[in-house]
């Protein structure tokens, strides 16, 4: 079963890249933002849960970034951005597999940035805190989210809960020859671009990020 799941994932990743290249003739920007989580303590965590969360967040990011970089290398360069989380910085009780995978994303990005630089490919990640998304609602419940939308204590500046648009703005990455002021957002529309994974980041309040 595990081998079949990995094969299905591999096929999906190839299909994502191939679809963009077929439509636009090239790939300049990749945004990897696939969410996965379960709520389990380490001592009771199922092997399947560990494999699922680390597979979606880490393994798929490695493979998707690798496939994208091969296309970008042949096109003269590009930009890759992945989503980590503030949970990479410390313990995440009942979300340890999530925190471990997000910490690994930071190191993966550092290694990709170093190795892909010779191909004019920039690699970065964003490590957001809590965001006003469906995943946050699924974790903490709508009643608590209503309070957080009005006043979110962990954020000193304005006590404002982050929005998906804030995360998207942070992920703007220019392609080859692009501007450093976020010009890559327009390039993603005008030229080949692919987003890996599901919707905007959510999180476990008060410290969870997508």
N, C-alpha and C positions, 0 to 999 in steps of 0.2 A: 504493500500500500504506500509506504514512504517513497519508494522508487517511482511509482506512478504519479504521486503528487509532485515530486521534483521534476519529472518529465513534463507534466502539465504546466508547471511554473515556467520552465525553460521555454516551452512553446509560446506561452503568453508574452514573455519578455521579447523573444525574437519577433513575434507578430507586432508588438508595439513599435519597435524600431523600424521594421520593414514597411509598416503602413505609412509612416512619416516619409521615409526615403522614397517610397514609390509615388507619394502624392506631391512632394516638393523637390525631390531630387537631391536632397541633402538634409543634414541634421545639425543645427547650430546650438540649440539649447536643450538641456535636460533638467527637469525638476523632479526629484524623487521624494514623494511625500506619502508613502503607503502606511496607514495605521494598523496596528494589531495590538491587542491586549487582552488579558484575563486577570481576574482578581484572585490570587492564590498566594498563600504564604510559601516560603521556600521549603519548609519541612513537609508540606502537603502537596506541593506542586506536581502535577502530572508531567511525565516525559513529553507527552503529546503537546501540552501547553507550551513548554519550553521550546520545542521544535517549531511550533506554529509561530510564536512571537518573534523569535530570533530569525526564523526563515523569511518572514515577510519583511521585517525591518532591516535586517543585516544582509542575509544571503542574497535576497533579491536586489538590494541596492548595489552590492558588489557586481553581480552579473549584469544588471542593467547599465551601470556605469561603464563596465568593461565593453559591452557591446556598443554603447553610444560612442565611447572614445575611439573605437576602431573606425567608425564612420567619420567622426570629426577629424581624426588624423589624416584621412585621405582627402578631406575637404579643406585642410589648412588651419583647423583649430575650432574652438567652440567653448562653451561654458556649461558647467555641471554644478548643480546645487542640490544638497540633500537636507532633510529636516532631522535634526537631533532633538534635544530636549534639555531643559534645566536639570532633569533627573540624571543626566550623565555625570553630574558633579558630586553625587552622594547617594545615600541609601534611599530606596523607594519601597517602603514596606507594602507587601502584597502586590507590588508591581516590579519585583526585582528583575525578572527576565526582560521587561521593558527597559528598565534603567541600564542594564548590562548591554543590551543591544544598542541603545542610544549612545552609550559611551564608546562602543566599538565603532559607531558611525563616525564619530569625531576622529578617531585614529585612522579609519579607512579613508576619510577625506584628506587627512594630512599626507598619507602615502600616495593617494591618487594625485594630489596636487604636485607632489615632488616628481613623480614618475611621468605624469602627463604634460608637464611644463614644456618639455622638449618638442611637443607637438602643438604648441600654442593653445593648449586646453587649460582653462582655469577651473579649479574645483573648490567649492566653498560649502559651508553648511550654516544653517540658522538653528539656534537652540532656544526656542520660545518657551515662555511660561504658559499659564492657563489662557485659553481662548474661548470665546463665546461660540461654541460649535455643538453639533449634535453629540459628539463623543463625550464632551463635558457633561451634557445633560444625562447621557446614559450612565455615567459614572456617579455623579453626585445627586442627580434628580432635579426636576424643574423647579421645585420649591426653593431649593438653595440657590439655584442659578438666578432666579428672580432677584434675590437679595444681592448676589454678586454683581449683577448688571447695574444695580443702583450704586453700590459701594463695595469696592474690592480692597480690603485692608493691606494685602501684601505689596501693592503697587503704590509707592509714596507719591508719585507725580500724578495727581488727579484721581488716584484710587480707582482707576478705570480698568475693567476687564478687557483683555485684548480681543480684537476681532480678526476674522480670517483675512480681511484686507490688509491688516498690519503685517501679518506673516507673508502675504503675497508681495507686499512692497519690499520687504527685507530680502526676498528671494530674487528680485530683479537682477539679472546678470547679463551684461552685454556680450554679444557674440564677437567673432573676429572683427576688429576694427570698430567695435561698438563703443559707446560713451560710458564713462564710469558713473554717470548720474542716473542710471536706471534705464538707459536707452534700450537695453535688451528686451524690455517689455514690448516695445513696438516691433522689434525684430522677431519676437516669438510669434507675432501675428502675421508678419509679412513673409517670414522665411520658415524653414522647417523647425518645428519645436515639438517636444513630447513631454507630457507630465506622467510620471510613473506613480501609480497607486491611486488611492481613493481620495475622498474629500478633505477639506481643511482640517487642520490639527485641532484636536480637543485636548482635554486634560483633566487631571484629578486635582481639584482644588484642595488646599490653597497653593500647592506648589507644582502640580503636574503640568507638563507641556506636551504638546503633540510631538 
